[in-house]
Amino acid sequence: MPDSFMSLIDPGAIAIVAGGTVLACAARSGWRDFGGALRQAGGLLRRQFDADANRKALALAVSSIQREGPHRADPALPPDRQLGMMLETFLRQGSVETLHAARRTQRALDEARRNSAAQVFSWAGELAPVFGLIGTLFGLTQLAPGNAASPSAAIMAAVSTAVLTSLYGALLAHLLCYPLAGAIERRGIDEQRARDVLAEWFVDQLSRTAMTAQERRAHLRGVA
């Protein structure tokens, strides 16, 4: 079994398929988007959106705002970048409308990054079989034994390279590139749903706080 597996390893074929796919994909998407896609893929290895930690941070922020008001409160920001920007904007502006605007902006940026990363890996999935075919054609060009001491060995090596490059292209596309594109999309959508739940809760708490403050002021004016 180990010998059979090792017979499937061809460094030259791997270099043709993997190297060609990376270079062609980077040329097609641009190095900036390609690097962003790699960072998004690396993010899949990190812990998913921590709803508990972000909920706790927002709850403490609400308590601080209720006690000190939005302009004097200085709570710790949630660990999530989008929620942190949302809270920071509200503390700086003191307006729910600007909070919504910042939230929409951050959400659009995150969605654009996610879609760009997924698109890059989808392109890589399309290009990998192409370079598998290119490797196959390259292997076929080596069928001529030339001056090799063992013509049959040269022919077998060329056929092996031709077959393995097609195999590598298919495996790279369907076991790595397309799954990564789908995983990035799913992770982003799941995190955004969890983030939206917390953001809506936070906005609801701010609305209740503002309503309570208005009722208190109206009561004080009535007493006066």
ABEGO torsion letter per residue (X at the ends): XAAAAAAABBAAAAAAAAAAAAAAAAAAAEAAAAAAAAAAAAAAABBBBBAAAAAAAAAAAAAAAAAAEAAABBBBBBABAAAAAAAAAAAAAGBAAAAAAAAAAAAAAAAAAAAAAAAAAAAAAAAAAAAAAAAAAAAAAAABAEABABAAAAAAAAAAAAAAAAAAAAAAAAAAAAAAAAAAAAAAAAAAAAAAAAAAAAAAAAAAAAAAAAAAAAAAAAAX
